[in-house]
Amino acid sequence: MASVAVGADMLGTIADPWTVSLLQAGITGDPVGQLLIALVAVALVIVVGKFVLSLAWRIVTIGVVVVAVFYLLSTLGLF
């Protein structure tokens, strides 16, 4: 079999102190810990989604107003 060499730069994410502390604490091995991680992930998705949707809602509202103005101007023959 061929041997595989692992360089120091390949361990960047594995040797991260945050990751190491989570793995040493065993939070992913406990069902309650897994639930906590899942709930935190869902909370992050909701917070990011809320920001994106508020931005999208503003863009859609601006688009509706612009299209309505162009429609009114075109029906009046001014555009």
N, C-alpha and C positions, 0 to 999 in steps of 0.2 A: 504494500500500500504506500501511496505517496503521503509525505508529511506536509502539514500546512503550517506556515509561519504566520504568527500574529504579531503585528507591529504595535508599538505603543499608541499610535494615532488611531488604531482601529477600536480602541477601548474607550473612546471619548464619551459616548452616551452611557456605557455600562459603569464607568468609573465616576460618573457624576455624583457628588455627595448627596443630593436630594434623592436620586434613584436608589443609591446604596442604603440610605437610611430607611426608605420605605420598604425595601426588600428585607433588610435586617429586622425590622419591626414585625414583619410577617403580616402586614395589613392586607395583602392580597390573598393570603391563605385562609383567612377567617371570613365566614359568610357575612358578618356584620361589616367588616372592613371592605369587602367587595361591594356591599350595598352603599356604603359611604362614598366610595370612589364613583360608583354609578350615579349617585345623586349629585355629586359635585360636577360630574361631566354633564349631566342634564341641565343643571343650573347654569353652567357656562354656555351651553347651546342656547338656552332661553335668553340669557343676557345679550349675547351676540346677535341672536335672531331679532330681539326687540329693537336693537339699534339699527340693524339692516332694514327691518320693516318700516321703522319710522322714517328712515331716509327714503326708502322706496315710495312710501305714501306721499311724501312731499314732492318727489319727482313726478308721480302720476298726477297729483293735483295741479302742479304747474303745467303739465302737458295738456290736461283737460282745459284749463283756462286759455292757453295759447291756441289750441285747436278751435275752441269756441269763438275766440276773437277773429281768427282767420275765416271761420265759417260765416259769422255775421257780416264781416267786411265783404266777403265774396257774394253773399246773397243780396247785399245792398249795392253791389257793382262798384265798390270802391277799391277792390283788390283784384 
